Amino acid sequence: MPTYTKRKKINLGLIRLNLVKHRIIPLAGWRVTSWSIHLGLWTWNSRTHKHTVDVPFEGGEYTF
């Protein structure tokens, strides 16, 4: 029986949840893989602990 992976993002205003579901059983629940905070052009991700700022040139983001 093949397995599958589904990914989903839920936007809750400033906080976004990244969910994954990789099960053989279709009724199994979603699992939160990471969450992130978005304030204007600045973003922080809980899994990678990366701070990102969107900038208006090619490449589109600056990570520090």
The first five atom37 places (N, CA, C, CB, O) and aatype in JSON, in Angstrom:
{
  "aatype": [12, 14, 16, 18, 16, 11, 1, 11, 11, 9, 2, 10, 7, 10, 9, 1, 10, 2, 10, 19, 11, 8, 1, 9, 9, 14, 10, 0, 7, 17, 1, 19, 16, 15, 17, 15, 9, 8, 10, 7, 10, 17, 16, 17, 2, 15, 1, 16, 8, 11, 8, 16, 19, 3, 19, 14, 13, 6, 7, 7, 6, 18, 16, 13],
  "atom_mask": [
    [1, 1, 1, 1, 1],
    [1, 1, 1, 1, 1],
    [1, 1, 1, 1, 1],
    [1, 1, 1, 1, 1],
    [1, 1, 1, 1, 1],
    [1, 1, 1, 1, 1],
    [1, 1, 1, 1, 1],
    [1, 1, 1, 1, 1],
    [1, 1, 1, 1, 1],
    [1, 1, 1, 1, 1],
    [1, 1, 1, 1, 1],
    [1, 1, 1, 1, 1],
    [1, 1, 1, 0, 1],
    [1, 1, 1, 1, 1],
    [1, 1, 1, 1, 1],
    [1, 1, 1, 1, 1],
    [1, 1, 1, 1, 1],
    [1, 1, 1, 1, 1],
    [1, 1, 1, 1, 1],
    [1, 1, 1, 1, 1],
    [1, 1, 1, 1, 1],
    [1, 1, 1, 1, 1],
    [1, 1, 1, 1, 1],
    [1, 1, 1, 1, 1],
    [1, 1, 1, 1, 1],
    [1, 1, 1, 1, 1],
    [1, 1, 1, 1, 1],
    [1, 1, 1, 1, 1],
    [1, 1, 1, 0, 1],
    [1, 1, 1, 1, 1],
    [1, 1, 1, 1, 1],
    [1, 1, 1, 1, 1],
    [1, 1, 1, 1, 1],
    [1, 1, 1, 1, 1],
    [1, 1, 1, 1, 1],
    [1, 1, 1, 1, 1],
    [1, 1, 1, 1, 1],
    [1, 1, 1, 1, 1],
    [1, 1, 1, 1, 1],
    [1, 1, 1, 0, 1],
    [1, 1, 1, 1, 1],
    [1, 1, 1, 1, 1],
    [1, 1, 1, 1, 1],
    [1, 1, 1, 1, 1],
    [1, 1, 1, 1, 1],
    [1, 1, 1, 1, 1],
    [1, 1, 1, 1, 1],
    [1, 1, 1, 1, 1],
    [1, 1, 1, 1, 1],
    [1, 1, 1, 1, 1],
    [1, 1, 1, 1, 1],
    [1, 1, 1, 1, 1],
    [1, 1, 1, 1, 1],
    [1, 1, 1, 1, 1],
    [1, 1, 1, 1, 1],
    [1, 1, 1, 1, 1],
    [1, 1, 1, 1, 1],
    [1, 1, 1, 1, 1],
    [1, 1, 1, 0, 1],
    [1, 1, 1, 0, 1],
    [1, 1, 1, 1, 1],
    [1, 1, 1, 1, 1],
    [1, 1, 1, 1, 1],
    [1, 1, 1, 1, 1]
  ],
  "atom_positions": [
    [[0.85, -1.18, 0.0], [0.0, 0.0, 0.0], [0.89, 1.25, 0.0], [-0.96, 0.0, 1.23], [1.76, 1.37, 0.87]],
    [[0.71, 2.18, -0.94], [1.59, 3.36, -1.03], [1.3, 4.38, 0.08], [1.43, 4.03, -2.39], [0.16, 4.55, 0.51]],
    [[2.34, 5.05, 0.51], [2.18, 6.14, 1.47], [2.09, 7.44, 0.69], [3.35, 6.17, 2.5], [2.45, 7.49, -0.49]],
    [[1.63, 8.5, 1.34], [1.55, 9.8, 0.69], [1.87, 10.88, 1.7], [0.16, 10.02, 0.07], [1.75, 10.67, 2.91]],
    [[2.27, 12.02, 1.2], [2.57, 13.16, 2.05], [1.79, 14.36, 1.54], [4.09, 13.46, 2.09], [1.85, 14.69, 0.36]],
    [[1.07, 14.99, 2.44], [0.36, 16.22, 2.11], [0.91, 17.32, 2.99], [-1.17, 16.07, 2.28], [1.23, 17.09, 4.15]],
    [[1.01, 18.52, 2.44], [1.47, 19.68, 3.2], [0.4, 20.76, 3.12], [2.83, 20.21, 2.67], [-0.28, 20.9, 2.11]],
    [[0.27, 21.52, 4.21], [-0.75, 22.55, 4.27], [-0.24, 23.7, 5.13], [-2.08, 21.99, 4.82], [0.45, 23.47, 6.12]],
    [[-0.59, 24.94, 4.77], [-0.29, 26.12, 5.58], [-1.59, 26.72, 6.05], [0.55, 27.15, 4.79], [-2.54, 26.88, 5.28]],
    [[-1.63, 27.06, 7.32], [-2.79, 27.75, 7.88], [-2.35, 29.13, 8.34], [-3.43, 26.93, 9.06], [-1.41, 29.26, 9.13]],
    [[-3.01, 30.16, 7.83], [-2.68, 31.54, 8.14], [-3.59, 32.03, 9.26], [-2.82, 32.44, 6.87], [-4.81, 32.09, 9.09]],
    [[-3.0, 32.38, 10.41], [-3.75, 32.88, 11.56], [-3.31, 34.32, 11.87], [-3.54, 31.97, 12.79], [-2.92, 34.62, 12.99]],
    [[-3.38, 35.18, 10.88], [-2.93, 36.56, 11.07], [-1.42, 36.63, 11.02], [0.0, 0.0, 0.0], [-0.82, 36.37, 9.97]],
    [[-0.79, 36.99, 12.14], [0.67, 37.11, 12.19], [1.38, 35.76, 12.27], [1.07, 37.95, 13.36], [2.56, 35.67, 11.96]],
    [[0.66, 34.73, 12.69], [1.25, 33.4, 12.88], [0.77, 32.47, 11.78], [0.91, 32.82, 14.28], [-0.42, 32.45, 11.45]],
    [[1.69, 31.69, 11.22], [1.35, 30.71, 10.2], [1.81, 29.34, 10.66], [1.98, 31.08, 8.84], [2.95, 29.17, 11.11]],
    [[0.94, 28.36, 10.54], [1.25, 26.99, 10.91], [1.54, 26.18, 9.66], [0.09, 26.35, 11.71], [0.79, 26.25, 8.69]],
    [[2.63, 25.42, 9.68], [2.97, 24.52, 8.59], [2.66, 23.1, 9.05], [4.49, 24.66, 8.17], [3.22, 22.62, 10.03]],
    [[1.75, 22.44, 8.33], [1.27, 21.13, 8.72], [1.69, 20.08, 7.7], [-0.24, 21.13, 8.89], [1.87, 20.38, 6.53]],
    [[1.85, 18.84, 8.16], [2.16, 17.73, 7.28], [1.32, 16.53, 7.69], [3.69, 17.39, 7.32], [1.01, 16.34, 8.87]],
    [[0.95, 15.74, 6.69], [0.2, 14.52, 6.92], [0.8, 13.47, 6.01], [-1.34, 14.72, 6.66], [0.64, 13.55, 4.79]],
    [[1.49, 12.49, 6.56], [2.06, 11.42, 5.74], [1.73, 10.09, 6.38], [3.6, 11.59, 5.57], [2.47, 9.57, 7.22]],
    [[0.61, 9.57, 5.95], [0.07, 8.33, 6.49], [-0.48, 7.46, 5.38], [-1.02, 8.63, 7.53], [-0.79, 7.93, 4.29]],
    [[-0.59, 6.2, 5.66], [-1.3, 5.28, 4.78], [-2.8, 5.44, 5.01], [-0.84, 3.8, 5.02], [-3.59, 5.37, 4.07]],
    [[-3.19, 5.65, 6.26], [-4.6, 5.77, 6.63], [-5.09, 7.19, 6.32], [-4.82, 5.42, 8.14], [-4.56, 8.14, 6.89]],
    [[-6.06, 7.35, 5.45], [-6.5, 8.7, 5.07], [-7.12, 9.52, 6.2], [-7.5, 8.59, 3.97], [-7.1, 10.75, 6.11]],
    [[-7.65, 8.92, 7.23], [-8.31, 9.67, 8.3], [-7.38, 10.07, 9.43], [-9.44, 8.86, 8.86], [-7.82, 10.66, 10.41]],
    [[-6.08, 9.76, 9.31], [-5.13, 10.15, 10.35], [-4.98, 11.67, 10.36], [-3.74, 9.46, 10.13], [-5.2, 12.32, 9.34]],
    [[-4.6, 12.24, 11.51], [-4.58, 13.68, 11.68], [-3.35, 14.39, 11.13], [0.0, 0.0, 0.0], [-2.37, 13.76, 10.73]],
    [[-3.44, 15.71, 11.12], [-2.35, 16.58, 10.67], [-1.39, 16.82, 11.83], [-2.9, 17.92, 10.12], [-1.81, 16.82, 12.99]],
    [[-0.11, 17.02, 11.53], [0.92, 17.28, 12.53], [1.58, 18.61, 12.2], [1.97, 16.11, 12.59], [1.91, 18.88, 11.05]],
    [[1.79, 19.45, 13.22], [2.45, 20.74, 13.03], [3.95, 20.5, 12.93], [2.12, 21.74, 14.19], [4.57, 20.0, 13.88]],
    [[4.55, 20.85, 11.78], [5.99, 20.68, 11.6], [6.75, 21.92, 12.03], [6.31, 20.35, 10.15], [7.87, 21.83, 12.55]],
    [[6.15, 23.09, 11.82], [6.77, 24.34, 12.27], [5.71, 25.43, 12.26], [7.98, 24.72, 11.37], [4.64, 25.28, 11.69]],
    [[6.05, 26.53, 12.91], [5.2, 27.71, 12.86], [6.09, 28.91, 12.63], [4.36, 27.87, 14.18], [7.29, 28.87, 12.94]],
    [[5.52, 29.96, 12.1], [6.32, 31.14, 11.81], [5.55, 32.4, 12.14], [6.75, 31.15, 10.34], [4.31, 32.41, 12.17]],
    [[6.3, 33.47, 12.4], [5.74, 34.77, 12.71], [6.09, 35.71, 11.57], [6.27, 35.32, 14.08], [7.24, 35.76, 11.14]],
    [[5.1, 36.46, 11.08], [5.31, 37.4, 9.98], [4.91, 38.79, 10.45], [4.48, 36.99, 8.72], [3.76, 39.02, 10.81]],
    [[5.86, 39.72, 10.45], [5.61, 41.12, 10.78], [6.14, 41.98, 9.64], [6.27, 41.52, 12.15], [7.34, 42.21, 9.54]],
    [[5.24, 42.45, 8.8], [5.67, 43.25, 7.65], [6.54, 42.41, 6.72], [0.0, 0.0, 0.0], [6.09, 41.39, 6.21]],
    [[7.77, 42.85, 6.5], [8.69, 42.12, 5.64], [9.56, 41.12, 6.39], [9.57, 43.09, 4.9], [10.31, 40.36, 5.78]],
    [[9.47, 41.11, 7.72], [10.3, 40.25, 8.56], [9.57, 38.95, 8.87], [10.7, 40.97, 9.86], [8.36, 38.96, 9.13]],
    [[10.3, 37.81, 8.86], [9.74, 36.5, 9.16], [10.71, 35.72, 10.04], [9.45, 35.71, 7.85], [11.92, 35.83, 9.89]],
    [[10.15, 34.94, 10.98], [10.95, 34.03, 11.8], [10.29, 32.66, 11.78], [11.09, 34.55, 13.27], [9.08, 32.56, 11.94]],
    [[11.08, 31.59, 11.57], [10.59, 30.23, 11.51], [11.04, 29.45, 12.73], [11.06, 29.54, 10.23], [12.2, 29.53, 13.12]],
    [[10.12, 28.69, 13.35], [10.41, 27.98, 14.59], [11.3, 26.76, 14.39], [9.13, 27.56, 15.25], [12.07, 26.41, 15.29]],
    [[11.22, 26.1, 13.25], [12.01, 24.89, 13.04], [13.46, 25.22, 12.71], [11.4, 24.05, 11.92], [14.38, 24.61, 13.26]],
    [[13.67, 26.17, 11.81], [15.03, 26.51, 11.38], [15.65, 27.63, 12.19], [15.02, 26.88, 9.92], [16.86, 27.85, 12.12]],
    [[14.83, 28.36, 12.96], [15.26, 29.52, 13.74], [15.88, 30.6, 12.85], [16.27, 29.1, 14.82], [16.77, 31.34, 13.28]],
    [[15.42, 30.69, 11.59], [15.93, 31.68, 10.65], [15.09, 32.95, 10.7], [15.96, 31.11, 9.23], [13.86, 32.9, 10.76]],
    [[15.77, 34.08, 10.67], [15.14, 35.39, 10.49], [15.29, 35.74, 9.02], [15.79, 36.49, 11.43], [16.39, 35.63, 8.47]],
    [[14.22, 36.15, 8.37], [14.27, 36.49, 6.96], [13.6, 37.84, 6.74], [13.58, 35.4, 6.11], [12.56, 38.13, 7.33]],
    [[14.2, 38.67, 5.89], [13.62, 39.95, 5.5], [13.48, 39.95, 3.99], [14.5, 41.15, 6.0], [14.45, 39.72, 3.27]],
    [[12.27, 40.21, 3.49], [12.05, 40.32, 2.05], [12.6, 41.65, 1.56], [10.54, 40.19, 1.7], [12.3, 42.7, 2.13]],
    [[13.4, 41.6, 0.52], [14.01, 42.81, -0.04], [13.62, 42.94, -1.51], [15.57, 42.78, 0.12], [13.4, 41.93, -2.18]],
    [[13.54, 44.16, -2.03], [13.0, 44.38, -3.38], [14.03, 44.25, -4.51], [12.38, 45.74, -3.44], [14.1, 45.14, -5.36]],
    [[14.81, 43.19, -4.56], [15.7, 42.95, -5.7], [15.73, 41.46, -5.98], [17.13, 43.5, -5.43], [15.11, 40.68, -5.26]],
    [[16.44, 41.07, -7.03], [16.46, 39.67, -7.44], [17.03, 38.81, -6.32], [17.28, 39.49, -8.73], [18.02, 39.17, -5.69]],
    [[16.42, 37.69, -6.07], [16.76, 36.85, -4.93], [15.69, 36.97, -3.88], [0.0, 0.0, 0.0], [15.32, 35.97, -3.25]],
    [[15.17, 38.17, -3.66], [13.97, 38.41, -2.91], [14.0, 38.3, -1.4], [0.0, 0.0, 0.0], [13.02, 38.68, -0.75]],
    [[15.09, 37.8, -0.79], [15.1, 37.72, 0.66], [16.53, 37.77, 1.19], [14.39, 36.44, 1.14], [17.48, 37.41, 0.5]],
    [[16.64, 38.22, 2.41], [17.94, 38.29, 3.1], [17.79, 37.5, 4.39], [18.38, 39.8, 3.38], [16.91, 37.8, 5.19]],
    [[18.62, 36.5, 4.6], [18.55, 35.64, 5.78], [19.73, 35.94, 6.68], [18.53, 34.15, 5.39], [20.87, 36.04, 6.22]],
    [[19.44, 36.08, 7.99], [20.52, 36.31, 8.95], [20.26, 35.53, 10.21], [20.66, 37.81, 9.27], [21.05, 35.58, 11.14]]
  ]
}
